[in-house]
Amino acid sequence: MILSCYDNNKTFRKAYCQVTLLNLGLNPGDKITLELVEQGRIPHATQVTLAPILDTLDPSVRDLKKICLDPFFNDTYRPVTQGNIIRITALLHNFDFKIMTVEPGSFGVVAPSTKVTCSRTPITI
């Protein structure tokens, strides 16, 4: 997301990538409200399972976890929500993954202690 000041009345212009719009269920031009979340209110996930999306797979890549997921989540504390789609660029190619499960609950932050697994079966959306 790109957030920039529109005028002096604290009106902001927000620019989202296509994947963010899809995850939020938004269309271009929709109005949204952002809310500040206090630190510590989002739990650390203990386990996250992702499934690759068939349309974006490269047949030459064998180990998606090692090539895509490990570098993407390594020491970054990324927030995830079950059902969201994430786009990862690796080897000059965009790979899309759907977040299938997040434990505990349906959202959390991927910390270094989080177990990240990748489904072997790609899905279609």
Secondary structure, 3 states (H helix, E strand, C coil): CEEEECCCCCCEEEECCHHHHHHHCCCCCCCCCCCCCCCCCCCECCEEEEEEEHHHCCCCCCCHHHHHHHHHHCCCCEEEECCCEEEEEECCEEEEEEEEEEECCCEEEECCCCEEEECCCCECC
